[in-house]
Amino acid sequence: MSATMLTVARTDALFVSPLPTGSHPGPEEVATAVRAMVRCYHGSRGCAAEVAARYGEVPEYAVRRMTWARRVIATVFGGDR
């Protein structure tokens, strides 16, 4: 999995996690949440499918949530914001 694909997979997993939007979780909390969501949704594709479903249900919430998730992943693991 390339760095970009890994970043997307992590971001999707964080997006579907129960961590609150706007929070500032540390690296360990983020890694734990990402692993838990990947297990919960049976892989990164399952996380991506859940992201798509949530965008369809409440797009205005999803945009804020994705912006937050991207920022947190970039801060914790490096990469594009």
N, CA, C and O atoms as a Maestro MAE file, in Angstrom:
{
 s_m_m2io_version
 :::
 2.0.0
}

f_m_ct {
 s_m_title
 :::
 protein
 m_atom[324] {
  # First column is atom index #
  i_m_mmod_type
  r_m_x_coord
  r_m_y_coord
  r_m_z_coord
  i_m_residue_number
  s_m_chain_name
  s_m_pdb_residue_name
  s_m_pdb_atom_name
  i_m_atomic_number
  :::
  1 25 0.863 -1.176 0.000 1 A "MET " " N  " 7
  2 3 0.000 0.000 0.000 1 A "MET " " CA " 6
  3 2 0.908 1.237 0.000 1 A "MET " " C  " 6
  4 15 1.792 1.363 0.848 1 A "MET " " O  " 8
  5 25 0.689 2.133 -0.939 2 A "SER " " N  " 7
  6 3 1.520 3.340 -1.003 2 A "SER " " CA " 6
  7 2 1.201 4.268 0.167 2 A "SER " " C  " 6
  8 15 0.184 4.121 0.844 2 A "SER " " O  " 8
  9 25 2.101 5.228 0.385 3 A "ALA " " N  " 7
  10 3 1.900 6.182 1.489 3 A "ALA " " CA " 6
  11 2 0.581 6.919 1.339 3 A "ALA " " C  " 6
  12 15 -0.130 7.133 2.321 3 A "ALA " " O  " 8
  13 25 0.252 7.308 0.115 4 A "THR " " N  " 7
  14 3 -1.002 8.029 -0.107 4 A "THR " " CA " 6
  15 2 -2.203 7.131 0.189 4 A "THR " " C  " 6
  16 15 -3.157 7.564 0.834 4 A "THR " " O  " 8
  17 25 -2.158 5.892 -0.277 5 A "MET " " N  " 7
  18 3 -3.259 4.968 -0.008 5 A "MET " " CA " 6
  19 2 -3.366 4.679 1.480 5 A "MET " " C  " 6
  20 15 -4.469 4.554 2.013 5 A "MET " " O  " 8
  21 25 -2.235 4.573 2.145 6 A "LEU " " N  " 7
  22 3 -2.243 4.339 3.586 6 A "LEU " " CA " 6
  23 2 -2.837 5.539 4.320 6 A "LEU " " C  " 6
  24 15 -3.594 5.373 5.276 6 A "LEU " " O  " 8
  25 25 -2.494 6.739 3.876 7 A "THR " " N  " 7
  26 3 -3.057 7.956 4.473 7 A "THR " " CA " 6
  27 2 -4.570 7.989 4.300 7 A "THR " " C  " 6
  28 15 -5.297 8.320 5.237 7 A "THR " " O  " 8
  29 25 -5.043 7.649 3.115 8 A "VAL " " N  " 7
  30 3 -6.488 7.629 2.854 8 A "VAL " " CA " 6
  31 2 -7.165 6.583 3.732 8 A "VAL " " C  " 6
  32 15 -8.217 6.849 4.313 8 A "VAL " " O  " 8
  33 25 -6.571 5.400 3.833 9 A "ALA " " N  " 7
  34 3 -7.154 4.336 4.656 9 A "ALA " " CA " 6
  35 2 -7.212 4.755 6.122 9 A "ALA " " C  " 6
  36 15 -8.217 4.532 6.797 9 A "ALA " " O  " 8
  37 25 -6.140 5.360 6.611 10 A "ARG " " N  " 7
  38 3 -6.130 5.830 8.000 10 A "ARG " " CA " 6
  39 2 -7.173 6.920 8.222 10 A "ARG " " C  " 6
  40 15 -7.871 6.928 9.236 10 A "ARG " " O  " 8
  41 25 -7.270 7.830 7.272 11 A "THR " " N  " 7
  42 3 -8.233 8.929 7.393 11 A "THR " " CA " 6
  43 2 -9.662 8.398 7.418 11 A "THR " " C  " 6
  44 15 -10.473 8.833 8.236 11 A "THR " " O  " 8
  45 25 -9.970 7.471 6.537 12 A "ASP " " N  " 7
  46 3 -11.308 6.877 6.528 12 A "ASP " " CA " 6
  47 2 -11.609 6.179 7.854 12 A "ASP " " C  " 6
  48 15 -12.702 6.314 8.403 12 A "ASP " " O  " 8
  49 25 -10.635 5.438 8.357 13 A "ALA " " N  " 7
  50 3 -10.839 4.734 9.622 13 A "ALA " " CA " 6
  51 2 -11.055 5.714 10.771 13 A "ALA " " C  " 6
  52 15 -11.912 5.493 11.625 13 A "ALA " " O  " 8
  53 25 -10.284 6.789 10.792 14 A "LEU " " N  " 7
  54 3 -10.472 7.787 11.845 14 A "LEU " " CA " 6
  55 2 -11.826 8.477 11.702 14 A "LEU " " C  " 6
  56 15 -12.488 8.763 12.700 14 A "LEU " " O  " 8
  57 25 -12.235 8.741 10.475 15 A "PHE " " N  " 7
  58 3 -13.526 9.364 10.200 15 A "PHE " " CA " 6
  59 2 -14.663 8.554 10.831 15 A "PHE " " C  " 6
  60 15 -15.579 9.125 11.423 15 A "PHE " " O  " 8
  61 25 -14.607 7.241 10.706 16 A "VAL " " N  " 7
  62 3 -15.707 6.404 11.213 16 A "VAL " " CA " 6
  63 2 -15.544 6.031 12.684 16 A "VAL " " C  " 6
  64 15 -16.385 5.330 13.245 16 A "VAL " " O  " 8
  65 25 -14.478 6.493 13.299 17 A "SER " " N  " 7
  66 3 -14.226 6.189 14.706 17 A "SER " " CA " 6
  67 2 -15.145 7.011 15.613 17 A "SER " " C  " 6
  68 15 -15.757 7.983 15.171 17 A "SER " " O  " 8
  69 25 -15.235 6.614 16.885 18 A "PRO " " N  " 7
  70 3 -16.056 7.375 17.828 18 A "PRO " " CA " 6
  71 2 -15.357 8.604 18.413 18 A "PRO " " C  " 6
  72 15 -15.957 9.319 19.216 18 A "PRO " " O  " 8
  73 25 -14.102 8.865 18.031 19 A "LEU " " N  " 7
  74 3 -13.427 10.056 18.553 19 A "LEU " " CA " 6
  75 2 -14.193 11.297 18.118 19 A "LEU " " C  " 6
  76 15 -14.637 11.371 16.972 19 A "LEU " " O  " 8
  77 25 -14.356 12.261 18.995 20 A "PRO " " N  " 7
  78 3 -15.160 13.433 18.650 20 A "PRO " " CA " 6
  79 2 -14.468 14.366 17.657 20 A "PRO " " C  " 6
  80 15 -13.270 14.630 17.758 20 A "PRO " " O  " 8
  81 25 -15.245 14.851 16.707 21 A "THR " " N  " 7
  82 3 -14.759 15.838 15.751 21 A "THR " " CA " 6
  83 2 -14.268 17.054 16.518 21 A "THR " " C  " 6
  84 15 -14.931 17.535 17.437 21 A "THR " " O  " 8
  85 25 -13.099 17.544 16.130 22 A "GLY " " N  " 7
  86 3 -12.537 18.711 16.790 22 A "GLY " " CA " 6
  87 2 -11.607 18.366 17.930 22 A "GLY " " C  " 6
  88 15 -10.927 19.240 18.468 22 A "GLY " " O  " 8
  89 25 -11.572 17.081 18.306 23 A "SER " " N  " 7
  90 3 -10.668 16.684 19.386 23 A "SER " " CA " 6
  91 2 -9.227 16.665 18.872 23 A "SER " " C  " 6
  92 15 -8.980 16.738 17.669 23 A "SER " " O  " 8
  93 25 -8.299 16.568 19.797 24 A "HIS " " N  " 7
  94 3 -6.876 16.563 19.468 24 A "HIS " " CA " 6
  95 2 -6.228 15.313 20.058 24 A "HIS " " C  " 6
  96 15 -5.428 15.405 20.989 24 A "HIS " " O  " 8
  97 25 -6.577 14.141 19.514 25 A "PRO " " N  " 7
  98 3 -6.048 12.899 20.073 25 A "PRO " " CA " 6
  99 2 -4.553 12.763 19.796 25 A "PRO " " C  " 6
  100 15 -4.044 13.269 18.796 25 A "PRO " " O  " 8
  101 25 -3.875 12.085 20.683 26 A "GLY " " N  " 7
  102 3 -2.458 11.830 20.519 26 A "GLY " " CA " 6
  103 2 -2.217 10.652 19.592 26 A "GLY " " C  " 6
  104 15 -3.158 9.963 19.200 26 A "GLY " " O  " 8
  105 25 -0.962 10.419 19.243 27 A "PRO " " N  " 7
  106 3 -0.616 9.346 18.308 27 A "PRO " " CA " 6
  107 2 -1.124 7.961 18.727 27 A "PRO " " C  " 6
  108 15 -1.621 7.204 17.894 27 A "PRO " " O  " 8
  109 25 -1.000 7.636 19.997 28 A "GLU " " N  " 7
  110 3 -1.445 6.316 20.456 28 A "GLU " " CA " 6
  111 2 -2.960 6.171 20.344 28 A "GLU " " C  " 6
  112 15 -3.461 5.126 19.927 28 A "GLU " " O  " 8
  113 25 -3.676 7.211 20.714 29 A "GLU " " N  " 7
  114 3 -5.148 7.175 20.632 29 A "GLU " " CA " 6
  115 2 -5.606 7.065 19.180 29 A "GLU " " C  " 6
  116 15 -6.551 6.334 18.882 29 A "GLU " " O  " 8
  117 25 -4.948 7.780 18.283 30 A "VAL " " N  " 7
  118 3 -5.294 7.716 16.860 30 A "VAL " " CA " 6
  119 2 -5.010 6.321 16.314 30 A "VAL " " C  " 6
  120 15 -5.857 5.731 15.644 30 A "VAL " " O  " 8
  121 25 -3.828 5.798 16.597 31 A "ALA " " N  " 7
  122 3 -3.469 4.468 16.098 31 A "ALA " " CA " 6
  123 2 -4.433 3.404 16.619 31 A "ALA " " C  " 6
  124 15 -4.822 2.502 15.877 31 A "ALA " " O  " 8
  125 25 -4.813 3.507 17.874 32 A "THR " " N  " 7
  126 3 -5.765 2.560 18.462 32 A "THR " " CA " 6
  127 2 -7.123 2.667 17.782 32 A "THR " " C  " 6
  128 15 -7.740 1.651 17.463 32 A "THR " " O  " 8
  129 25 -7.591 3.892 17.558 33 A "ALA " " N  " 7
  130 3 -8.886 4.096 16.898 33 A "ALA " " CA " 6
  131 2 -8.868 3.566 15.473 33 A "ALA " " C  " 6
  132 15 -9.822 2.921 15.036 33 A "ALA " " O  " 8
  133 25 -7.792 3.834 14.749 34 A "VAL " " N  " 7
  134 3 -7.684 3.366 13.365 34 A "VAL " " CA " 6
  135 2 -7.715 1.836 13.318 34 A "VAL " " C  " 6
  136 15 -8.463 1.250 12.536 34 A "VAL " " O  " 8
  137 25 -6.905 1.199 14.151 35 A "ARG " " N  " 7
  138 3 -6.888 -0.273 14.174 35 A "ARG " " CA " 6
  139 2 -8.263 -0.844 14.520 35 A "ARG " " C  " 6
  140 15 -8.717 -1.807 13.901 35 A "ARG " " O  " 8
  141 25 -8.914 -0.249 15.505 36 A "ALA " " N  " 7
  142 3 -10.226 -0.739 15.927 36 A "ALA " " CA " 6
  143 2 -11.263 -0.629 14.811 36 A "ALA " " C  " 6
  144 15 -12.069 -1.540 14.620 36 A "ALA " " O  " 8
  145 25 -11.245 0.467 14.084 37 A "MET " " N  " 7
  146 3 -12.228 0.660 13.020 37 A "MET " " CA " 6
  147 2 -11.947 -0.245 11.824 37 A "MET " " C  " 6
  148 15 -12.876 -0.729 11.178 37 A "MET " " O  " 8
  149 25 -10.679 -0.474 11.530 38 A "VAL " " N  " 7
  150 3 -10.343 -1.396 10.446 38 A "VAL " " CA " 6
  151 2 -10.840 -2.795 10.797 38 A "VAL " " C  " 6
  152 15 -11.365 -3.500 9.936 38 A "VAL " " O  " 8
  153 25 -10.680 -3.196 12.044 39 A "ARG " " N  " 7
  154 3 -11.209 -4.500 12.481 39 A "ARG " " CA " 6
  155 2 -12.743 -4.501 12.444 39 A "ARG " " C  " 6
  156 15 -13.357 -5.447 11.952 39 A "ARG " " O  " 8
  157 25 -13.344 -3.446 12.961 40 A "CYS " " N  " 7
  158 3 -14.808 -3.353 13.047 40 A "CYS " " CA " 6
  159 2 -15.477 -3.437 11.672 40 A "CYS " " C  " 6
  160 15 -16.493 -4.111 11.505 40 A "CYS " " O  " 8
  161 25 -14.894 -2.744 10.696 41 A "TYR " " N  " 7
  162 3 -15.492 -2.692 9.359 41 A "TYR " " CA " 6
  163 2 -14.837 -3.663 8.387 41 A "TYR " " C  " 6
  164 15 -15.045 -3.564 7.178 41 A "TYR " " O  " 8
  165 25 -14.045 -4.601 8.905 42 A "HIS " " N  " 7
  166 3 -13.448 -5.681 8.108 42 A "HIS " " CA " 6
  167 2 -12.520 -5.166 7.009 42 A "HIS " " C  " 6
  168 15 -12.552 -5.651 5.878 42 A "HIS " " O  " 8
  169 25 -11.703 -4.187 7.352 43 A "GLY " " N  " 7
  170 3 -10.699 -3.703 6.418 43 A "GLY " " CA " 6
  171 2 -10.925 -2.267 5.985 43 A "GLY " " C  " 6
  172 15 -11.926 -1.635 6.324 43 A "GLY " " O  " 8
  173 25 -9.966 -1.781 5.231 44 A "SER " " N  " 7
  174 3 -10.031 -0.384 4.789 44 A "SER " " CA " 6
  175 2 -11.179 -0.145 3.815 44 A "SER " " C  " 6
  176 15 -11.744 0.948 3.786 44 A "SER " " O  " 8
  177 25 -11.527 -1.144 3.024 45 A "ARG " " N  " 7
  178 3 -12.663 -0.981 2.095 45 A "ARG " " CA " 6
  179 2 -13.975 -0.823 2.853 45 A "ARG " " C  " 6
  180 15 -14.844 -0.051 2.447 45 A "ARG " " O  " 8
  181 25 -14.114 -1.545 3.936 46 A "GLY " " N  " 7
  182 3 -15.309 -1.411 4.763 46 A "GLY " " CA " 6
  183 2 -15.402 -0.028 5.390 46 A "GLY " " C  " 6
  184 15 -16.486 0.547 5.490 46 A "GLY " " O  " 8
  185 25 -14.252 0.503 5.813 47 A "CYS " " N  " 7
  186 3 -14.229 1.868 6.357 47 A "CYS " " CA " 6
  187 2 -14.629 2.864 5.271 47 A "CYS " " C  " 6
  188 15 -15.412 3.781 5.518 47 A "CYS " " O  " 8
  189 25 -14.088 2.678 4.072 48 A "ALA " " N  " 7
  190 3 -14.414 3.581 2.961 48 A "ALA " " CA " 6
  191 2 -15.904 3.527 2.627 48 A "ALA " " C  " 6
  192 15 -16.515 4.555 2.335 48 A "ALA " " O  " 8
  193 25 -16.481 2.341 2.671 49 A "ALA " " N  " 7
  194 3 -17.915 2.202 2.402 49 A "ALA " " CA " 6
  195 2 -18.735 2.935 3.463 49 A "ALA " " C  " 6
  196 15 -19.743 3.569 3.148 49 A "ALA " " O  " 8
  197 25 -18.303 2.846 4.706 50 A "GLU " " N  " 7
  198 3 -19.014 3.542 5.787 50 A "GLU " " CA " 6
  199 2 -18.878 5.056 5.636 50 A "GLU " " C  " 6
  200 15 -19.832 5.789 5.897 50 A "GLU " " O  " 8
  201 25 -17.713 5.528 5.220 51 A "VAL " " N  " 7
  202 3 -17.531 6.962 4.954 51 A "VAL " " CA " 6
  203 2 -18.528 7.405 3.890 51 A "VAL " " C  " 6
  204 15 -19.198 8.424 4.055 51 A "VAL " " O  " 8
  205 25 -18.629 6.658 2.812 52 A "ALA " " N  " 7
  206 3 -19.557 7.006 1.726 52 A "ALA " " CA " 6
  207 2 -20.997 7.040 2.230 52 A "ALA " " C  " 6
  208 15 -21.758 7.939 1.874 52 A "ALA " " O  " 8
  209 25 -21.366 6.082 3.042 53 A "ALA " " N  " 7
  210 3 -22.730 6.053 3.579 53 A "ALA " " CA " 6
  211 2 -23.004 7.280 4.436 53 A "ALA " " C  " 6
  212 15 -24.075 7.880 4.346 53 A "ALA " " O  " 8
  213 25 -22.044 7.647 5.260 54 A "ARG " " N  " 7
  214 3 -22.241 8.809 6.131 54 A "ARG " " CA " 6
  215 2 -22.278 10.107 5.332 54 A "ARG " " C  " 6
  216 15 -23.020 11.023 5.688 54 A "ARG " " O  " 8
  217 25 -21.493 10.207 4.258 55 A "TYR " " N  " 7
  218 3 -21.562 11.389 3.395 55 A "TYR " " CA " 6
  219 2 -22.957 11.505 2.801 55 A "TYR " " C  " 6
  220 15 -23.508 12.602 2.708 55 A "TYR " " O  " 8
  221 25 -23.527 10.376 2.400 56 A "GLY " " N  " 7
  222 3 -24.859 10.397 1.814 56 A "GLY " " CA " 6
  223 2 -25.931 10.789 2.808 56 A "GLY " " C  " 6
  224 15 -26.912 11.433 2.437 56 A "GLY " " O  " 8
  225 25 -25.761 10.412 4.066 57 A "GLU " " N  " 7
  226 3 -26.760 10.694 5.089 57 A "GLU " " CA " 6
  227 2 -26.728 12.147 5.551 57 A "GLU " " C  " 6
  228 15 -27.769 12.799 5.631 57 A "GLU " " O  " 8
  229 25 -25.554 12.645 5.850 58 A "VAL " " N  " 7
  230 3 -25.429 14.003 6.407 58 A "VAL " " CA " 6
  231 2 -24.176 14.666 5.820 58 A "VAL " " C  " 6
  232 15 -23.147 14.743 6.492 58 A "VAL " " O  " 8
  233 25 -24.257 15.143 4.579 59 A "PRO " " N  " 7
  234 3 -23.055 15.673 3.926 59 A "PRO " " CA " 6
  235 2 -22.415 16.862 4.640 59 A "PRO " " C  " 6
  236 15 -21.190 16.985 4.654 59 A "PRO " " O  " 8
  237 25 -23.220 17.729 5.227 60 A "GLU " " N  " 7
  238 3 -22.633 18.900 5.884 60 A "GLU " " CA " 6
  239 2 -21.812 18.499 7.109 60 A "GLU " " C  " 6
  240 15 -20.795 19.129 7.398 60 A "GLU " " O  " 8
  241 25 -22.229 17.480 7.818 61 A "TYR " " N  " 7
  242 3 -21.459 16.955 8.940 61 A "TYR " " CA " 6
  243 2 -20.205 16.242 8.419 61 A "TYR " " C  " 6
  244 15 -19.119 16.394 8.979 61 A "TYR " " O  " 8
  245 25 -20.361 15.483 7.369 62 A "ALA " " N  " 7
  246 3 -19.268 14.673 6.849 62 A "ALA " " CA " 6
  247 2 -18.093 15.524 6.380 62 A "ALA " " C  " 6
  248 15 -16.939 15.130 6.551 62 A "ALA " " O  " 8
  249 25 -18.367 16.663 5.805 63 A "VAL " " N  " 7
  250 3 -17.281 17.543 5.352 63 A "VAL " " CA " 6
  251 2 -16.445 18.004 6.543 63 A "VAL " " C  " 6
  252 15 -15.216 17.959 6.490 63 A "VAL " " O  " 8
  253 25 -17.089 18.439 7.596 64 A "ARG " " N  " 7
  254 3 -16.351 18.857 8.811 64 A "ARG " " CA " 6
  255 2 -15.580 17.689 9.404 64 A "ARG " " C  " 6
  256 15 -14.430 17.841 9.817 64 A "ARG " " O  " 8
  257 25 -16.209 16.532 9.444 65 A "ARG " " N  " 7
  258 3 -15.577 15.345 10.018 65 A "ARG " " CA " 6
  259 2 -14.350 14.939 9.199 65 A "ARG " " C  " 6
  260 15 -13.308 14.617 9.771 65 A "ARG " " O  " 8
  261 25 -14.461 14.949 7.881 66 A "MET " " N  " 7
  262 3 -13.340 14.553 7.031 66 A "MET " " CA " 6
  263 2 -12.200 15.559 7.136 66 A "MET " " C  " 6
  264 15 -11.034 15.164 7.165 66 A "MET " " O  " 8
  265 25 -12.511 16.833 7.191 67 A "THR " " N  " 7
  266 3 -11.477 17.862 7.350 67 A "THR " " CA " 6
  267 2 -10.709 17.627 8.645 67 A "THR " " C  " 6
  268 15 -9.480 17.694 8.665 67 A "THR " " O  " 8
  269 25 -11.428 17.354 9.712 68 A "TRP " " N  " 7
  270 3 -10.797 17.062 10.999 68 A "TRP " " CA " 6
  271 2 -9.939 15.804 10.904 68 A "TRP " " C  " 6
  272 15 -8.789 15.805 11.343 68 A "TRP " " O  " 8
  273 25 -10.488 14.731 10.334 69 A "ALA " " N  " 7
  274 3 -9.757 13.461 10.251 69 A "ALA " " CA " 6
  275 2 -8.474 13.614 9.438 69 A "ALA " " C  " 6
  276 15 -7.428 13.091 9.823 69 A "ALA " " O  " 8
  277 25 -8.550 14.322 8.327 70 A "ARG " " N  " 7
  278 3 -7.353 14.547 7.505 70 A "ARG " " CA " 6
  279 2 -6.294 15.316 8.281 70 A "ARG " " C  " 6
  280 15 -5.108 14.992 8.215 70 A "ARG " " O  " 8
  281 25 -6.725 16.330 9.011 71 A "ARG " " N  " 7
  282 3 -5.785 17.143 9.790 71 A "ARG " " CA " 6
  283 2 -5.110 16.301 10.870 71 A "ARG " " C  " 6
  284 15 -3.896 16.388 11.056 71 A "ARG " " O  " 8
  285 25 -5.882 15.494 11.576 72 A "VAL " " N  " 7
  286 3 -5.325 14.662 12.647 72 A "VAL " " CA " 6
  287 2 -4.340 13.641 12.070 72 A "VAL " " C  " 6
  288 15 -3.244 13.476 12.605 72 A "VAL " " O  " 8
  289 25 -4.709 12.965 11.003 73 A "ILE " " N  " 7
  290 3 -3.826 11.969 10.403 73 A "ILE " " CA " 6
  291 2 -2.531 12.618 9.917 73 A "ILE " " C  " 6
  292 15 -1.450 12.066 10.118 73 A "ILE " " O  " 8
  293 25 -2.631 13.770 9.287 74 A "ALA " " N  " 7
  294 3 -1.434 14.470 8.825 74 A "ALA " " CA " 6
  295 2 -0.538 14.864 9.992 74 A "ALA " " C  " 6
  296 15 0.686 14.773 9.897 74 A "ALA " " O  " 8
  297 25 -1.140 15.297 11.082 75 A "THR " " N  " 7
  298 3 -0.365 15.695 12.259 75 A "THR " " CA " 6
  299 2 0.328 14.492 12.889 75 A "THR " " C  " 6
  300 15 1.499 14.570 13.261 75 A "THR " " O  " 8
  301 25 -0.384 13.398 13.006 76 A "VAL " " N  " 7
  302 3 0.146 12.218 13.687 76 A "VAL " " CA " 6
  303 2 1.139 11.440 12.813 76 A "VAL " " C  " 6
  304 15 2.194 11.023 13.292 76 A "VAL " " O  " 8
  305 25 0.801 11.246 11.540 77 A "PHE " " N  " 7
  306 3 1.615 10.389 10.687 77 A "PHE " " CA " 6
  307 2 2.412 11.156 9.629 77 A "PHE " " C  " 6
  308 15 3.225 10.560 8.922 77 A "PHE " " O  " 8
  309 25 2.193 12.461 9.513 78 A "GLY " " N  " 7
  310 3 2.850 13.244 8.476 78 A "GLY " " CA " 6
  311 2 2.076 13.154 7.167 78 A "GLY " " C  " 6
  312 15 1.165 12.336 7.033 78 A "GLY " " O  " 8
  313 25 2.429 13.972 6.230 79 A "GLY " " N  " 7
  314 3 1.766 13.929 4.929 79 A "GLY " " CA " 6
  315 2 0.974 15.182 4.650 79 A "GLY " " C  " 6
  316 15 1.067 16.173 5.374 79 A "GLY " " O  " 8
  317 25 0.189 15.121 3.582 80 A "ASP " " N  " 7
  318 3 -0.602 16.263 3.117 80 A "ASP " " CA " 6
  319 2 -1.723 16.569 4.081 80 A "ASP " " C  " 6
  320 15 -2.268 15.678 4.732 80 A "ASP " " O  " 8
  321 25 -2.051 17.817 4.160 81 A "ARG " " N  " 7
  322 3 -3.204 18.243 4.953 81 A "ARG " " CA " 6
  323 2 -4.265 18.588 4.003 81 A "ARG " " C  " 6
  324 15 -5.357 18.981 4.413 81 A "ARG " " O  " 8
  :::
 }
 m_bond[323] {
  # First column is bond index #
  i_m_from
  i_m_to
  i_m_order
  :::
  1 1 2 1
  2 2 3 1
  3 3 4 2
  4 3 5 1
  5 5 6 1
  6 6 7 1
  7 7 8 2
  8 7 9 1
  9 9 10 1
  10 10 11 1
  11 11 12 2
  12 11 13 1
  13 13 14 1
  14 14 15 1
  15 15 16 2
  16 15 17 1
  17 17 18 1
  18 18 19 1
  19 19 20 2
  20 19 21 1
  21 21 22 1
  22 22 23 1
  23 23 24 2
  24 23 25 1
  25 25 26 1
  26 26 27 1
  27 27 28 2
  28 27 29 1
  29 29 30 1
  30 30 31 1
  31 31 32 2
  32 31 33 1
  33 33 34 1
  34 34 35 1
  35 35 36 2
  36 35 37 1
  37 37 38 1
  38 38 39 1
  39 39 40 2
  40 39 41 1
  41 41 42 1
  42 42 43 1
  43 43 44 2
  44 43 45 1
  45 45 46 1
  46 46 47 1
  47 47 48 2
  48 47 49 1
  49 49 50 1
  50 50 51 1
  51 51 52 2
  52 51 53 1
  53 53 54 1
  54 54 55 1
  55 55 56 2
  56 55 57 1
  57 57 58 1
  58 58 59 1
  59 59 60 2
  60 59 61 1
  61 61 62 1
  62 62 63 1
  63 63 64 2
  64 63 65 1
  65 65 66 1
  66 66 67 1
  67 67 68 2
  68 67 69 1
  69 69 70 1
  70 70 71 1
  71 71 72 2
  72 71 73 1
  73 73 74 1
  74 74 75 1
  75 75 76 2
  76 75 77 1
  77 77 78 1
  78 78 79 1
  79 79 80 2
  80 79 81 1
  81 81 82 1
  82 82 83 1
  83 83 84 2
  84 83 85 1
  85 85 86 1
  86 86 87 1
  87 87 88 2
  88 87 89 1
  89 89 90 1
  90 90 91 1
  91 91 92 2
  92 91 93 1
  93 93 94 1
  94 94 95 1
  95 95 96 2
  96 95 97 1
  97 97 98 1
  98 98 99 1
  99 99 100 2
  100 99 101 1
  101 101 102 1
  102 102 103 1
  103 103 104 2
  104 103 105 1
  105 105 106 1
  106 106 107 1
  107 107 108 2
  108 107 109 1
  109 109 110 1
  110 110 111 1
  111 111 112 2
  112 111 113 1
  113 113 114 1
  114 114 115 1
  115 115 116 2
  116 115 117 1
  117 117 118 1
  118 118 119 1
  119 119 120 2
  120 119 121 1
  121 121 122 1
  122 122 123 1
  123 123 124 2
  124 123 125 1
  125 125 126 1
  126 126 127 1
  127 127 128 2
  128 127 129 1
  129 129 130 1
  130 130 131 1
  131 131 132 2
  132 131 133 1
  133 133 134 1
  134 134 135 1
  135 135 136 2
  136 135 137 1
  137 137 138 1
  138 138 139 1
  139 139 140 2
  140 139 141 1
  141 141 142 1
  142 142 143 1
  143 143 144 2
  144 143 145 1
  145 145 146 1
  146 146 147 1
  147 147 148 2
  148 147 149 1
  149 149 150 1
  150 150 151 1
  151 151 152 2
  152 151 153 1
  153 153 154 1
  154 154 155 1
  155 155 156 2
  156 155 157 1
  157 157 158 1
  158 158 159 1
  159 159 160 2
  160 159 161 1
  161 161 162 1
  162 162 163 1
  163 163 164 2
  164 163 165 1
  165 165 166 1
  166 166 167 1
  167 167 168 2
  168 167 169 1
  169 169 170 1
  170 170 171 1
  171 171 172 2
  172 171 173 1
  173 173 174 1
  174 174 175 1
  175 175 176 2
  176 175 177 1
  177 177 178 1
  178 178 179 1
  179 179 180 2
  180 179 181 1
  181 181 182 1
  182 182 183 1
  183 183 184 2
  184 183 185 1
  185 185 186 1
  186 186 187 1
  187 187 188 2
  188 187 189 1
  189 189 190 1
  190 190 191 1
  191 191 192 2
  192 191 193 1
  193 193 194 1
  194 194 195 1
  195 195 196 2
  196 195 197 1
  197 197 198 1
  198 198 199 1
  199 199 200 2
  200 199 201 1
  201 201 202 1
  202 202 203 1
  203 203 204 2
  204 203 205 1
  205 205 206 1
  206 206 207 1
  207 207 208 2
  208 207 209 1
  209 209 210 1
  210 210 211 1
  211 211 212 2
  212 211 213 1
  213 213 214 1
  214 214 215 1
  215 215 216 2
  216 215 217 1
  217 217 218 1
  218 218 219 1
  219 219 220 2
  220 219 221 1
  221 221 222 1
  222 222 223 1
  223 223 224 2
  224 223 225 1
  225 225 226 1
  226 226 227 1
  227 227 228 2
  228 227 229 1
  229 229 230 1
  230 230 231 1
  231 231 232 2
  232 231 233 1
  233 233 234 1
  234 234 235 1
  235 235 236 2
  236 235 237 1
  237 237 238 1
  238 238 239 1
  239 239 240 2
  240 239 241 1
  241 241 242 1
  242 242 243 1
  243 243 244 2
  244 243 245 1
  245 245 246 1
  246 246 247 1
  247 247 248 2
  248 247 249 1
  249 249 250 1
  250 250 251 1
  251 251 252 2
  252 251 253 1
  253 253 254 1
  254 254 255 1
  255 255 256 2
  256 255 257 1
  257 257 258 1
  258 258 259 1
  259 259 260 2
  260 259 261 1
  261 261 262 1
  262 262 263 1
  263 263 264 2
  264 263 265 1
  265 265 266 1
  266 266 267 1
  267 267 268 2
  268 267 269 1
  269 269 270 1
  270 270 271 1
  271 271 272 2
  272 271 273 1
  273 273 274 1
  274 274 275 1
  275 275 276 2
  276 275 277 1
  277 277 278 1
  278 278 279 1
  279 279 280 2
  280 279 281 1
  281 281 282 1
  282 282 283 1
  283 283 284 2
  284 283 285 1
  285 285 286 1
  286 286 287 1
  287 287 288 2
  288 287 289 1
  289 289 290 1
  290 290 291 1
  291 291 292 2
  292 291 293 1
  293 293 294 1
  294 294 295 1
  295 295 296 2
  296 295 297 1
  297 297 298 1
  298 298 299 1
  299 299 300 2
  300 299 301 1
  301 301 302 1
  302 302 303 1
  303 303 304 2
  304 303 305 1
  305 305 306 1
  306 306 307 1
  307 307 308 2
  308 307 309 1
  309 309 310 1
  310 310 311 1
  311 311 312 2
  312 311 313 1
  313 313 314 1
  314 314 315 1
  315 315 316 2
  316 315 317 1
  317 317 318 1
  318 318 319 1
  319 319 320 2
  320 319 321 1
  321 321 322 1
  322 322 323 1
  323 323 324 2
  :::
 }
}
